[in-house]
Amino acid sequence: MFKGGGRSVVAKKNILGSIVIRGASIAISLIMVPLTIEYVNPSRYGIWLTLSSIVGWFSFFNIGLTHGLRNKFAEARATGDDSLAQMYVSTTYAILTLIFGVVWLMFLLVNPFLNWSGILNVPEEMSQELSTLAAVVFTYFCLQFVLRIVTTLIIADQHPAKVSLIDLLGQAISMIIIFFLIYTTEGSLIKLGLALCISPIVVLALTNLLFFKNKYYQYRPVFSKIDFKRSKGLFSLGLTFFVIQIAGLLQFQSANVIISQNFGSLEVTHYNIVYKYFNILAMVITMFLAPLWSASTDAYFKNDIRWIKNAIKRYMQLFLLLMGGGLVMLMVSEQFYRIWLKGNVDIDFNLSLWGYIFVCTFMFGNIFVNFLNGISALRIQFWGSLVSPIVYIGTAFLLINHFGLGVQSLFIASLFANFNGIVVAPIQYYLIIYKNKRGIWTN
């Protein structure tokens, strides 16, 4: 079962571990939706989703550094330069701590003056509750961006299954707390926010302590290793990933706000239920794809082109299998929603259809994007990311305001905006691997 080269064996072991862990994670995700709706009701659940999306916009202050660290850390380890690897780790921790510390303080100063009821298109009497919730969620986002650096190292070390386990523990604890809240308190957005935010932070903090005391002791962050000048390579990659992240952020995080402003918070719930349902497919392919990024870095720099070709072929076979499974999911979606959500929410089939199409195209493109990210072939993706948010937002408003389409407009707009993953990335992969093209294609 674990035959093959060292890189393939590591990948197979991680995929097997991820299947078990991600399977449990998917189950918890499905359980959490009706639980949360039962605790706060469908409309307030939509408010939670929208507010957390808005706060998530501040993730752009990450400036792509963790992605830059992932590639640079893997390269340093591949060449046996542990000192350089520790410098990258220490510098990343220092930069993100400074950035998110300042951003957190600025947000706490500005937050009392923000009109959250107007931003979210909800009754004025909810303003104070939403202001407190925003502070809770924002604190969580700032802390987790620093604490998740250790998971970047674990993934770069080609052990993504361990990261999935860390995430699963946070999910499981949150679910237990929400179970407790349902039977002991009345529905509260603030208590919901605390339940969903505190558990992952505690798990990540313990992970940092455990890994830097043991396996990654030689890479632990220390003040003496912080070197902003020598981290130029980290920044150049990081800034490129930053722009690419902004494009994805505008596309995925703005959907809830656009829906809330045009259709109301209940439709935010409908959209996210469909997304979560079909995102099961994306989660499955993601756990198989997890080793590809760092394995591609290793294989490409060792000129193991045959391994790359075989890996992509296997991923394409998996994609076709999942696409077929998704078609079955689409056919039974109405019955599934009724059982899953206990009849509390009605979902239009047309929305499910477009959700299925969107997830399929995302899975297809993500195979090639992961490979290109692994070899740091980012320039074309960078330029495409400057255009995609404009395409997404422009298409969404055109479909909503001119053609009078409903919430499915956001899924359709995503298809147009994801031209890089659907069209450009596969072509780029083909030219690099099969035609041995370099220059702009690999930069």
Long-range contacts (C-beta under 8 A, 24 or more apart in sequence): 5-307, 7-158, 7-295, 7-298, 7-299, 7-304, 7-307, 8-307, 10-158, 10-159, 10-291, 10-295, 11-158, 11-291, 11-292, 11-295, 11-311, 13-161, 14-158, 14-159, 14-160, 14-161, 14-290, 14-291, 15-161, 15-287, 15-288, 15-290, 15-291, 16-161, 17-161, 17-162, 17-164, 17-165, 18-160, 18-161, 18-164, 18-287, 18-288, 18-290, 19-287, 21-161, 21-164, 21-165, 21-168, 21-287, 22-164, 22-283, 22-284, 22-286, 22-287, 24-168, 24-172, 25-164, 25-167, 25-168, 25-171, 25-283, 26-280, 26-283, 26-284, 28-168, 28-171, 28-172, 28-175, 29-171, 29-276, 29-283, 30-276, 30-280, 30-340, 31-175, 32-171, 32-174, 32-175, 32-178, 33-273, 33-276, 33-340, 33-341, 34-340, 34-341, 34-342, 34-344, 35-175, 35-178, 35-179, 35-182, 36-178, 36-192, 37-269, 37-341, 37-344, 37-345, 38-182, 38-342, 38-344, 39-178, 39-181, 39-182, 39-187, 39-192, 40-187, 40-188, 40-189, 40-192, 41-187, 42-266, 42-269, 42-344, 42-345, 43-264, 43-265, 43-266, 43-269, 44-187, 44-189, 44-265, 45-269, 46-256, 46-260, 46-264, 46-265, 46-266, 46-267, 46-268, 46-269, 46-272, 47-120, 47-122, 47-126, 47-130, 47-189, 47-260, 47-265, 47-268, 48-133, 48-189, 48-192, 48-193, 49-256, 49-268, 49-269, 49-272, 50-120, 50-256, 50-257, 50-259, 50-260, 50-265, 50-268, 51-116, 51-120, 51-130, 51-133, 51-134, 51-137, 52-137, 53-253, 53-254, 53-255, 53-256, 53-257, 54-119, 54-253, 54-256, 54-257, 55-134, 55-137, 55-138, 55-141, 56-141, 56-249, 56-253, 57-249, 57-253, 58-103, 58-107, 58-138, 58-141, 58-142, 59-141, 59-145, 59-245, 59-249, 60-242, 60-245, 60-246, 60-249, 61-99, 61-100, 61-103, 61-145, 62-96, 62-99, 62-145, 62-242, 62-245, 63-99, 63-238, 63-239, 63-242, 64-237, 64-238, 64-239, 64-240, 64-241, 64-242, 64-243, 64-244, 64-245, 65-92, 65-95, 65-96, 65-234, 65-235, 65-238, 65-241, 65-242, 66-92, 66-96, 66-145, 66-148, 66-149, 66-152, 66-238, 67-152, 67-237, 67-238, 67-241, 67-245, 67-373, 68-233, 68-234, 68-235, 68-236, 68-237, 68-238, 68-239, 68-240, 68-241, 69-149, 69-152, 69-153, 69-156, 69-234, 69-238, 70-152, 70-155, 70-156, 70-293, 70-294, 71-156, 71-237, 71-297, 71-373, 71-374, 71-376, 72-233, 72-234, 72-237, 73-152, 73-153, 73-156, 73-219, 74-156, 74-157, 74-294, 74-297, 74-298, 75-297, 75-301, 77-156, 77-157, 78-297, 78-298, 78-301, 82-218, 82-219, 83-225, 85-219, 86-218, 86-219, 86-220, 86-221, 86-222, 86-225, 87-225, 87-226, 87-227, 87-230, 87-231, 88-231, 88-234, 89-149, 89-153, 89-219, 89-220, 89-221, 89-225, 90-221, 90-222, 90-223, 90-225, 90-226, 90-227, 91-225, 91-226, 91-227, 91-228, 91-230, 91-231, 91-234, 92-149, 92-231, 92-234, 93-146, 93-149, 93-221, 94-221, 94-226, 95-228, 96-145, 96-146, 96-149, 97-146, 100-142, 100-143, 100-145, 100-146, 101-142, 103-142, 104-138, 104-139, 104-142, 107-135, 107-138, 108-135, 108-138, 111-135, 111-138, 120-260, 120-265, 121-260, 121-261, 121-264, 121-265, 122-265, 129-189, 129-190, 130-189, 132-190, 133-189, 133-190, 133-193, 136-190, 136-193, 136-194, 136-197, 137-193, 137-197, 139-197, 140-193, 140-197, 140-198, 140-200, 140-201, 143-201, 143-204, 144-200, 144-201, 144-204, 147-201, 147-204, 147-205, 147-207, 147-208, 148-204, 150-204, 150-207, 150-208, 150-211, 150-212, 150-216, 151-204, 151-207, 153-211, 153-216, 153-219, 154-211, 155-290, 155-293, 155-294, 156-294, 157-294, 158-291, 158-294, 158-295, 158-298, 160-287, 160-290, 160-291, 161-290, 163-290, 164-287, 164-290, 166-203, 166-204, 166-207, 167-200, 169-203, 170-199, 170-200, 170-202, 170-203, 170-204, 171-199, 171-200, 173-199, 173-202, 173-203, 174-199, 174-200, 237-376, 237-378, 240-378, 240-379, 240-382, 241-378, 243-382, 243-385, 243-386, 244-378, 244-381, 244-382, 244-385, 246-385, 246-389, 247-384, 247-385, 247-386, 247-388, 247-389, 248-385, 250-389, 250-392, 250-393, 251-388, 251-389, 251-392, 251-414, 251-417, 251-418, 254-392, 254-393, 255-410, 258-393, 258-396, 258-397, 258-400, 258-410, 259-407, 259-410, 262-400, 263-406, 263-407, 267-406, 267-407, 269-345, 270-345, 270-347, 270-348, 270-351, 270-407, 271-351, 271-407, 271-410, 273-337, 273-341, 273-345, 273-347, 274-347, 274-351, 274-352, 274-355, 275-355, 277-329, 277-333, 277-336, 277-337, 277-340, 277-352, 277-355, 278-326, 278-329, 278-330, 278-352, 278-355, 278-356, 278-358, 278-359, 279-359, 280-329, 281-322, 281-323, 281-325, 281-326, 281-329, 281-359, 281-360, 281-363, 282-359, 282-362, 282-363, 282-366, 284-322, 285-315, 285-318, 285-319, 285-322, 285-363, 285-366, 285-367, 286-366, 288-315, 288-318, 289-315, 289-366, 289-367, 289-370, 292-367, 292-370, 292-371, 292-374, 293-370, 293-371, 293-373, 293-374, 294-374, 295-374, 296-370, 296-371, 296-373, 296-374, 296-375, 297-374, 297-375, 297-376, 300-374, 300-375, 305-433, 308-371, 308-433, 309-433, 309-434, 312-367, 312-368, 312-371, 312-429, 312-433, 315-367, 316-367, 319-363, 319-364, 319-367, 322-363, 323-360, 323-363, 326-356, 326-359, 326-360, 327-356, 329-356, 330-356, 348-406, 350-406, 350-408, 351-406, 351-407, 351-408, 351-411, 353-408, 354-408, 354-411, 354-412, 355-411, 357-411, 357-415, 358-411, 358-414, 358-415, 361-415, 361-418, 361-421, 361-422, 362-414, 362-418, 362-421, 364-421, 364-422, 364-426, 365-418, 365-420, 365-421, 365-422, 365-425, 365-426, 366-421, 368-421, 368-425, 368-426, 368-428, 368-429, 369-420, 369-421, 369-425, 371-429, 372-425, 372-428, 372-429, 375-432, 375-442, 377-428, 377-432, 377-441, 377-442, 377-443, 378-443, 379-440, 379-443, 380-420, 380-424, 380-428, 380-440, 380-441, 381-420, 381-424, 381-425, 384-419, 384-420, 384-424, 385-420, 388-417, 388-418, 388-419, 388-420, 389-417, 391-416, 391-417, 391-419, 392-416, 392-417
